[in-house]
């Protein structure tokens, strides 16, 4: 049986840096308040009218990953694109990426699992590779959050957290021993779906014409991203360790052999809490939320790309990636790089 290894990595973030002090100019907040609660110092924003789409960001990251894999777009035989901020309500970003890259008429699948989207996509790529369906799968996580954030005091609890960016990996079939994805797990708990969500538009609350109806009672909390922050935090710090332990148990690997843990960059306080729970050293955990904020589906591939570029990961190292977020959904991928 073939196994799945990552052969190429890339990421791209917009040039425009938005600091906490910049946000303090448009909403009632300050650098100390944001850093204390999230650990974030700055993030990258395209802005509401940049003309740059999520698939544009994904394309830039994908081009780097494909080049680093020593391949061309013609070598890619399937696309998995994870995002919560697609270019269109439909179709998904995967087909736009296929067009942008100039791939053959390969399949393209969009994964709408928000914060855990990249983990779900990577686990899906692993299954396809093991089944022998594909040889080189492009997995992308990309987000353009800034086009739809409430950049006022009313929305500060969410808007100070999120940033824009994209990360990508090429997952290839290999016979090389002692490398590749060793274990994956995926979970969900839909009873908490509305604790972290954008509720409108959709078949529950309607379409855009609802805004024009007499007696419309839509609130900003339904139109903009809503998050029950404390509730999400409490669940995240429970599910993270569960998922990590499950991955190690199913693979037979030992936690003490872990070289690097790359958590979804949701909140630095969550990462620090989980690190303490798991007994991990500082050098075993990679965080870059300080620079980029929460880039949702893009956060893990961006962090993976940076960690690799910095020499924090070498061939043969044991790496664990775990995410938790909207849905609630969560999961892990454990691999020997």
Phi, psi and omega per residue, in radians:
X1 nan 2.348 3.055
X2 -1.197 2.696 2.988
X3 -2.233 2.802 -2.968
X4 -1.705 2.195 3.063
X5 -2.161 2.650 3.060
X6 -1.515 2.077 -3.092
X7 -1.859 -0.236 3.138
X8 -2.640 2.480 -3.120
X9 -2.373 2.520 3.048
X10 -2.774 2.751 3.048
X11 -2.606 2.802 3.113
X12 -2.582 2.359 3.043
X13 -2.273 2.575 3.120
X14 -1.052 2.706 -3.121
X15 -1.291 -0.487 -3.034
X16 -1.246 1.967 3.135
X17 -1.644 2.261 3.097
X18 -2.008 1.946 -3.119
X19 -1.496 2.958 3.059
X20 -1.098 -0.607 3.101
X21 -1.154 -0.595 3.074
X22 -1.102 -0.728 3.134
X23 -1.163 -0.566 -3.139
X24 -1.128 -0.291 3.118
X25 -1.392 -0.329 -3.069
X26 -2.072 -0.102 3.112
X27 -2.641 2.851 -3.118
X28 -1.404 1.553 3.126
X29 -2.729 3.102 3.073
X30 -2.739 2.903 -3.063
X31 -1.021 -0.768 -3.111
X32 -1.090 -0.748 -3.124
X33 -1.081 -0.785 -3.103
X34 -1.209 -0.812 -3.115
X35 -1.127 -0.673 -3.125
X36 -1.086 -0.666 -3.047
X37 -1.588 -0.463 -3.025
X38 -2.234 -0.401 -3.044
X39 1.452 0.011 -3.065
X40 -1.481 2.348 3.071
X41 -1.859 -0.603 -3.139
X42 -2.754 2.933 3.102
X43 -2.629 2.940 3.099
X44 -1.837 2.306 3.119
X45 -2.244 2.339 2.976
X46 -1.371 -0.613 -3.080
X47 1.660 2.950 -3.002
X48 -1.251 -0.440 -3.030
X49 -2.244 0.692 -3.075
X50 -1.316 -0.464 -3.048
X51 1.398 -0.006 3.116
X52 -1.732 2.258 -3.055
X53 -1.766 2.992 3.089
X54 -1.067 -0.717 3.131
X55 -1.170 -0.512 3.045
X56 -1.079 -0.800 3.114
X57 -1.091 -0.798 3.136
X58 -1.076 -0.631 3.132
X59 -1.103 -0.764 -3.136
X60 -1.091 -0.768 3.123
X61 -1.158 -0.709 -3.116
X62 -1.125 -0.716 3.135
X63 -1.040 -0.694 3.126
X64 -1.175 -0.771 -3.118
X65 -1.106 -0.751 3.138
X66 -1.113 -0.761 3.117
X67 -1.096 -0.753 -3.127
X68 -1.177 -0.399 3.083
X69 -1.423 -0.123 -3.105
X70 1.295 0.486 -3.098
X71 -2.082 3.087 2.978
X72 -2.107 2.963 3.132
X73 -1.040 -0.484 -3.138
X74 -1.246 -0.288 3.128
X75 -1.480 -0.269 3.139
X76 -1.356 2.274 -3.115
X77 -2.036 0.077 3.005
X78 -2.870 2.614 -3.139
X79 -2.169 2.346 2.977
X80 -2.138 2.094 -3.054
X81 -2.105 2.015 -3.126
X82 -1.794 2.192 3.098
X83 -2.882 2.713 2.959
X84 -1.911 -0.035 -3.063
X85 -2.195 1.127 -3.068
X86 -1.194 2.805 3.096
X87 -1.041 -0.715 -3.086
X88 -2.261 2.767 2.984
X89 -1.016 -0.751 2.850
X90 -2.716 2.657 0.018
X91 -1.317 3.070 -3.132
X92 -1.351 3.022 -3.095
X93 -1.264 -0.403 -3.075
X94 -1.003 -0.753 -3.114
X95 -1.245 -0.556 3.082
X96 -1.167 -0.685 3.095
X97 -1.115 -0.731 3.105
X98 -0.999 -0.759 3.114
X99 -1.159 -0.825 -3.095
X100 -1.052 -0.683 -3.084
X101 -1.407 -0.382 -3.066
X102 1.394 0.520 3.088
X103 -1.203 2.868 2.993
X104 -1.169 -3.136 -3.089
X105 -1.354 1.059 -3.102
X106 -1.476 2.900 3.088
X107 -1.248 2.607 3.111
X108 -2.437 2.141 -3.065
X109 -2.101 2.264 3.078
X110 -1.658 2.432 3.133
X111 -1.998 2.038 -3.085
X112 -1.861 1.077 -3.142
X113 -2.010 0.374 2.980
X114 0.899 -2.164 -3.021
X115 -1.038 -0.570 3.133
X116 -1.654 0.164 -3.048
X117 -1.003 -0.756 -3.112
X118 -1.177 -0.682 3.109
X119 -1.100 -0.794 3.098
X120 -1.067 -0.744 -3.130
X121 -1.156 -0.720 -3.138
X122 -1.167 -0.698 3.086
X123 -1.129 -0.642 3.095
X124 -1.167 -0.745 3.085
X125 -1.042 -0.725 3.119
X126 -1.034 -0.756 -3.138
X127 -1.141 -0.732 3.109
X128 -1.088 -0.748 3.138
X129 -1.111 -0.807 -3.134
X130 -1.099 -0.570 3.138
X131 -1.331 -0.178 3.130
X132 1.427 0.255 -3.096
X133 -1.337 -0.639 -3.048
X134 -2.402 2.775 3.136
X135 -1.837 -0.680 -3.095
X136 -2.370 1.880 -3.108
X137 -1.887 2.283 3.083
X138 -1.628 2.101 3.136
X139 -1.994 2.134 -3.048
X140 -2.193 2.411 2.944
X141 -2.133 2.134 -3.069
X142 -2.524 2.533 -3.137
X143 -2.543 2.416 2.934
X144 -2.102 1.442 -3.105
X145 -1.304 -0.605 -2.896
X146 -1.154 -0.299 3.130
X147 -1.212 -0.335 -3.013
X148 -2.276 0.419 3.129
X149 -1.638 2.570 3.073
X150 -1.474 1.651 -3.042
X151 -1.516 0.926 3.064
X152 -2.298 3.026 3.103
X153 -1.011 -0.615 3.125
X154 -1.015 -0.644 -3.059
X155 -1.778 0.169 -2.987
X156 -1.085 -0.540 -3.105
X157 -1.046 -0.451 3.120
X158 -1.851 -0.774 -2.956
X159 -1.171 -0.450 3.124
X160 -1.282 -0.252 -3.005
X161 -1.543 -0.648 -2.863
X162 -1.666 2.535 3.104
X163 -2.351 3.029 -3.101
X164 -1.867 2.619 3.083
X165 2.856 3.105 -3.117
X166 -2.637 2.587 3.034
X167 -2.410 2.688 -3.090
X168 -2.602 2.639 3.020
X169 -2.392 2.664 2.952
X170 -1.797 2.156 3.123
X171 -1.862 2.119 -3.025
X172 -2.108 2.690 3.064
X173 -1.340 2.414 -3.078
X174 -2.554 2.650 2.994
X175 -1.853 0.016 -3.079
X176 -1.144 2.240 -3.087
X177 -1.284 2.681 3.014
X178 1.073 0.510 3.045
X179 -2.427 2.822 3.023
X180 1.836 -3.028 -3.115
X181 -1.310 2.184 -3.060
X182 -1.732 -0.582 -3.098
X183 -2.777 2.550 3.073
X184 -2.397 2.613 2.931
X185 -2.554 2.585 -3.131
X186 -2.406 2.391 -3.099
X187 -2.452 2.814 3.068
X188 -2.619 2.747 3.105
X189 -2.589 1.445 -2.959
X190 -1.218 -0.188 3.117
X191 -1.121 -0.279 3.132
X192 -1.884 0.417 -3.050
X193 -0.978 -0.674 -3.044
X194 -1.549 0.101 3.087
X195 -1.395 -0.293 3.080
X196 -2.636 1.711 -2.951
X197 -2.856 2.811 2.824
X198 -1.952 2.005 -2.965
X199 -1.529 -0.377 -3.041
X200 -2.291 2.404 0.030
X201 -1.478 2.905 3.129
X202 3.007 3.007 -3.065
X203 -1.276 -0.156 3.070
X204 -1.462 -0.790 -3.088
X205 -1.833 -0.165 3.078
X206 1.882 -2.985 -3.083
X207 -1.938 -2.990 -3.003
X208 -1.078 -0.484 -3.117
X209 -1.189 -0.244 3.075
X210 -1.063 -0.568 -3.123
X211 -1.093 -0.425 -3.076
X212 -1.665 -0.133 -3.066
X213 -1.288 2.517 3.077
X214 -1.144 2.355 -3.129
X215 1.430 0.234 3.121
X216 -0.998 2.287 -3.098
X217 -2.089 0.345 3.112
X218 -1.085 2.460 -3.139
X219 -1.948 2.814 3.079
X220 -1.001 -0.565 -3.138
X221 -1.140 -0.386 3.102
X222 -1.553 -0.463 -3.089
X223 -1.549 -0.713 3.134
X224 -1.673 2.865 3.096
X225 -0.993 2.340 3.099
X226 -2.041 2.416 3.102
X227 -2.493 2.211 2.993
X228 -1.508 1.496 -2.912
X229 -0.963 -0.893 -3.108
X230 -1.120 -0.677 3.138
X231 -1.128 -0.770 3.125
X232 -1.105 -0.760 -3.129
X233 -1.005 -0.832 -3.087
X234 -1.086 -0.679 3.126
X235 -1.295 -0.673 -3.116
X236 -1.064 -0.788 -3.075
X237 -1.270 -0.195 3.008
X238 -1.556 -0.804 -3.052
X239 -1.296 -0.585 3.117
X240 -0.950 -1.027 -3.116
X241 -1.068 -0.649 3.105
X242 -1.015 -0.820 -3.095
X243 -1.182 -0.706 3.125
X244 -1.082 -0.843 -3.131
X245 -1.081 -0.686 3.114
X246 -1.066 -0.731 -3.136
X247 -1.108 -0.765 -3.134
X248 -1.204 -0.685 3.141
X249 -1.137 -0.729 -3.094
X250 -1.278 -0.432 -3.132
X251 -1.575 -0.371 -3.063
X252 1.429 0.062 3.110
X253 -1.401 2.844 -3.129
X254 -1.890 2.402 -3.107
X255 -1.024 -0.594 -3.111
X256 -1.172 -0.271 3.107
X257 -1.564 -0.016 -3.112
X258 -1.141 2.236 3.077
X259 -1.517 -0.781 -3.075
X260 -2.612 2.301 3.030
X261 -1.827 2.161 3.121
X262 -2.019 1.735 3.122
X263 -1.466 2.721 2.940
X264 -0.979 2.320 -3.053
X265 -1.485 1.246 -3.117
X266 -1.538 -0.765 -3.059
X267 -2.874 2.234 -3.101
X268 -1.049 -0.558 -3.136
X269 -1.158 -0.618 3.065
X270 -1.131 -0.820 -3.134
X271 -1.047 -0.742 -3.131
X272 -1.178 -0.674 3.115
X273 -1.104 -0.814 -3.138
X274 -1.147 -0.714 3.101
X275 -0.982 -0.773 3.141
X276 -1.162 -0.739 3.122
X277 -1.052 -0.678 -3.069
X278 -1.527 -0.116 3.135
X279 1.207 0.618 -3.114
X280 -1.619 2.534 3.080
X281 -1.341 2.845 3.119
X282 -1.044 -0.647 -3.104
X283 -1.291 -0.118 3.117
X284 -1.680 -0.037 -3.069
X285 -2.173 2.340 3.130
X286 -1.966 2.134 3.079
X287 -2.235 2.355 3.019
X288 -2.352 0.274 3.136
X289 -1.060 -0.455 3.122
X290 -0.978 -0.592 -3.073
X291 -1.642 -0.532 -2.945
X292 -2.110 -0.132 -3.030
X293 1.178 -2.845 3.124
X294 -1.579 1.957 3.113
X295 -1.804 0.406 3.014
X296 0.875 -2.058 -3.070
X297 -1.092 -0.347 -3.119
X298 -1.542 -0.206 -2.932
X299 -1.153 -0.790 -3.127
X300 -1.197 -0.811 3.124
X301 -1.141 -0.568 3.054
X302 -1.117 -0.800 -3.136
X303 -1.135 -0.709 3.106
X304 -1.070 -0.766 -3.139
X305 -1.101 -0.769 -3.141
X306 -1.192 -0.721 3.137
X307 -1.068 -0.717 3.117
X308 -1.147 -0.766 -3.132
X309 -1.109 -0.532 -3.131
X310 -1.487 -0.024 3.138
X311 1.390 0.268 3.132
X312 -1.344 -0.273 3.128
X313 -2.223 2.279 3.075
X314 -2.121 2.837 3.103
X315 -0.967 2.273 3.134
X316 1.640 -0.142 3.140
X317 -1.266 2.548 3.092
X318 -1.538 2.115 -3.067
X319 -2.205 2.336 3.091
X320 -2.091 2.302 3.103
X321 -2.130 2.260 -3.064
X322 -2.400 2.475 3.138
X323 -2.419 2.671 3.044
X324 -2.532 2.452 3.091
X325 -3.115 -2.705 -3.018
X326 -0.847 2.432 3.111
X327 2.485 -0.922 -0.366
X328 -1.088 2.449 2.990
X329 -2.303 2.626 3.104
X330 -2.757 2.898 -3.140
X331 3.022 3.021 -3.116
X332 -2.423 2.687 2.934
X333 -2.251 2.178 3.090
X334 -1.929 2.248 -3.095
X335 -2.497 2.700 2.975
X336 -1.774 1.965 -2.923
X337 -1.156 nan nan
